[in-house]
Amino acid sequence: MTSDGGAQAVPSDQIRAIPVRHPGRWVAGLVVLYLAVAVVGSVVQNERFQWSVIGDYFASPQILDGLVVTLELTVTSMAIGIVLGVLLAVMRLSLNPLVSSASWLYIWFFRGTPVLVQILFWFNVAALYPSFSIGIPFGPQFAEVDLTTLITPFVAGMLALGLNEGAYMAEIVRAGIISVDEGQTEAAQSLGMGRLLTMRRIVLPQAMRVIIPPTGNETISMLKTTSLVSAIAVTDLLYTTQIIYARTYQTIPLLIVASIWYLIVTTVLSIGQYYLERHFGRGVSRQRRETLLQRWLRNVRSLRSPSEG
């Protein structure tokens, strides 16, 4: 104490910081660790899972061929959905009421009907239109396509998934475009840039920061949605496993094989999504986002040091 009754100042180099303890975190961590060990132990020790069968079929040619078909469906359907989504989003924001209404009607229809129904419809579309003609309505036709041979099960699944995805991507892209400040468009127009050029050079590059995260989620969702094409006998990953266990009666092991492959591909897509978000978010924050390895190391250090968190 000082002579006037006040507290005596302590030099800063003599101050000892006492870390705040968080016993609740340790208790919660131990509970989670116990449950994880119990679940893993139960799964590993349960002979009914037939891990030897899973190992035999995991990298078998039939399973890998089905995985390739699943990846092809995912890539082609997402490509159709993204291109169509950008076009529909621009149409939806058009000042022409006919163009914007056509876009709204498309989105309303494909979002309002189940994907499985759309897959079955495209698989049977040749019953309604055996052939498709290109030409002048009620006039001469320039070309004709036989849909009975063109619409294979793979094509039907690709069209159904891609056209359905286009409706959802349209709303994602529209949200990204709206997020860009209108001053950017006005500045571009003042420089003499047209609407399409402004959209391609100014608006869409800035909207990618908003578009990328939900697009990554849609890609992961598309990977799993492709399993619905098994209803029309497309030999994707799920249908291939169904063919095998229908012959061997090893249902659970084959379903686990398919689930593991879905998890592997989903993990790879999630990592790619993270780095895409990191790339397009560079100009938003002054501090560069951490990589996955840097984030993991920081979390490990925070567990070791009780003063953090």
JOVEN-V154278 format. One record per backbone hydrogen bond with DSSP energy under -1.0 kcal/mol. NH is the residue of the N-H (numbers start at 0). CO is the residue of the C=O. Records with the same first field share a line. If there is no record, write none. Layout:
BEGIN
NH=CO ; CO
END
This chain:
BEGIN
1=5
4=1
13=10
14=11
25=21
26=22
27=23
28=24
29=25
30=26
31=27
32=28
33=29
34=30
35=31
36=32
37=33
38=34
39=35
40=36
41=37
42=38
43=39
44=40
48=45
49=46
53=49
54=50
55=51
56=52
57=53
59=56
63=59
64=60
65=61
66=62
67=63
68=64
69=65
70=66
71=67
72=68
73=69
74=70
75=71
76=72
77=73
78=74
79=75
80=76
81=77
82=78
83=79
84=80
85=81
86=82
87=83
88=84
89=85
90=86
91=87
92=88
93=90
99=95
100=96
101=97
102=98
103=99
104=100
105=101
106=102
107=103
108=104
109=105
110=106
117=113
118=114
119=115
120=116
121=117
122=118
123=119
126=123
127=124
128=124
131=144
133=142
135=139
138=135
141=133
142=133
144=131
146=129
147=129
149=145
150=146
151=149
155=151
156=152
157=153
158=154
159=155
160=156
161=157
162=158
163=159
164=160
165=161
167=163
168=164
169=165
170=166
171=167
172=168
173=169
174=170
175=171
176=172
177=173
178=174
179=176
183=180
185=181
186=182
187=183
188=184
189=185
191=188
192=187
197=193
198=194
199=195
200=196
201=197
202=197
203=198
206=202
207=203
209=206
210=206
211=207
214=210
215=211
216=212
217=213
218=214
219=215
220=216
221=217
222=218
223=219
224=220
225=221
226=223
227=224
228=225
229=226
230=227
231=228
232=229
233=228
235=233
239=235
240=236
241=237
242=238
243=239
244=240
245=241
247=243
248=244
253=249
254=250
255=251
256=252
257=253
258=254
259=255
260=256
261=257
262=258
263=259
264=260
265=261
266=262
267=263
268=264
269=265
270=266
271=267
272=268
273=269
274=270
275=271
276=272
277=273
278=274
279=275
280=276
281=278
294=290
295=291
296=292
297=293
298=294
299=295
300=296
301=297
302=298
303=299
304=300
307=304
END
